[in-house]
Amino acid sequence: MAEHRVAQNMRVEIELVSKNKTREKLEFVLVPDEAADFDKGLLGLGTPLAQTILGHAAGEMLDYKRGDIAQVRILSVKPNVAPSASDVAQEREETLRRARDKAELDSMVSFALTFDSKWGDYDPEQIVKRYEESEAQRSEKAETPTKDADSGDPKERTP
């Protein structure tokens, strides 16, 4: 069996060894920096830790002097079977879009609650209703397969 080396999209388990010899185990997948999210176990390739272990194999002990950490031991390296980094990046973009839309909605509702003019008031409940309807339509479009014009086969619709 070929020995795996640390590279992008590999699941890596390491042990950080401190100067006083305490040890801490970590497991993560190496991904492009734009898809990194350490809370989800995704370490960016540009980080000092990733740069230190790239190209090395399980069983190696490497110097890694950061804070109270003195060394890093690579415990295992295996291919990642979880969603790809591009899927994670796409999910992050969608989450950010929803957050921006929600902030805009909150701003419109706040404005509607404070605005009064001789031509009439804005209705905050109507603003929220239209927002929820547009989100529901967007979800339906993302989940509904469409027919491929060339073959007639269903294909996924991209938002």
N, C-alpha and C positions, 0 to 999 in steps of 0.2 A: 504494500500500500504506500502510495506517495505521501511524503510529508508535506502538510500544508504550511504555507508561510503567511505571515500577517499581510493582508492587502485589503483593498476596498471590498465591501460586502462580505467580509469574513466575520464570524462570531468568535470573539477572543475572550478568554478568561485569564485574568492576571492576578498576581499577588503583589501588592505594594509593601515594601519592607522599609520600616522607618529606621532612623539612626539608633533608636533604643531597641531595635529588633522586634517591635510589634508588627503584626501583619494584618493586611486588609485585602480581602478578595473583591474583585470587580469583574463583571461580565458585560460586554457591550458589542455592538456591531459597528464597524468602521464605515462611515458614509461621507459623501461630499459635505463640506462645511455648511452649505445652505440647507441641508436636510438634518443637520445635527440637532439633537434634543436629548441631553444626557439623562433627564428624568425618565425618558422612554427607552433608555439603553442604547442611544445612538451617539457615538463619538465622532466628531469631525476630523477629517484627515489632516487638517492644518494645525491641530492642537499639538503642544509639545509632547504629550504622552504618545499620541499616534505617530508622530515623527520619530520618536525613540524606538518604537517597536516595529515599524514598517519593515518588511523583508525578513524578519526573524521568525524562528520556529518555536514550537512548544519545547519546554525544557531549558530554554536559554535564560540566563540571569544577566540583566543589563544595568549599567549605572544610570540613575535617574535622580538627579539632585534638585528637588523642588520642595521648598519648605522643610518639613522634617522627614521627608522621604529620601532614602538613599539609593534604593535599587527597585527594579521591577522584574519579577519572574513571570515568564509566559507559561501558563499552565496548560492551555489548550487552544488550538486554532482549528476551526471547522467552517465549512460553507454555511452561510445564513439561509434559512428556509422561510423566514418571515417576509412580509411585504417589502418590496424594493424601496430604495431611498427616494426614487421619483414619486412613488405612491405617497410616501410620508410627506414629501415636500408639497404635493398637490393637496393633500389633506390640510396641511398647515395654511396654504393659500386660501382654501375654502373657509377655514375657521376665521382667518383674518378678514375675509370679505364679509362674512356674517357679522363679525364684531363691528366693522365699519358701518354696515347697514343699520345695525341696532343703535349705534351712537347717533347716526343721522336721524333715525326715527325718534329717539329721545329728544334730540334738538328740535325737531319739527313739533313734537307734542308740547314741549316747553314753550316754544314760541306761540303755538296756538292758544295755550292757556293764558298767556299774558297779552295777546294782541286783541285790540278792540278798535273798530273803525266804523265810520258812518255807513259803510257798505256791508257790514255784517261781520260776524265772528267766524273764526275757523273752528271746526269740530274735531277735537282731539280723538274722540272715539272713531270717527270716520277715517282719520289718518292711520290709526292702528289697524283698523279693519282692512284697508287697502294694502298695507304692508304685509299683513298675514296672508292675504289672498295671493300676493305676488310671490311670497316665499313658498306657498303650497304649489303654485304653478311651476316654479323653478324646480322643486323636488320631483314633481310628476314628470317633467321633461327629462330630468337626469336619470330617472328609473325606467322610462318607457323605451323599449327597443324600437327602432325604425327599420323599414325594409331597405336593403341595399339596392340602389337604383339599377346596378348592373346585373346582379344575380337573383334578386328577389329574396335573398337570405336576410334574416333579421341581423341587425348589427346594433351595437350599443351607441346611444346618442351621447355626445359629449356636451357638457353644459356650456 
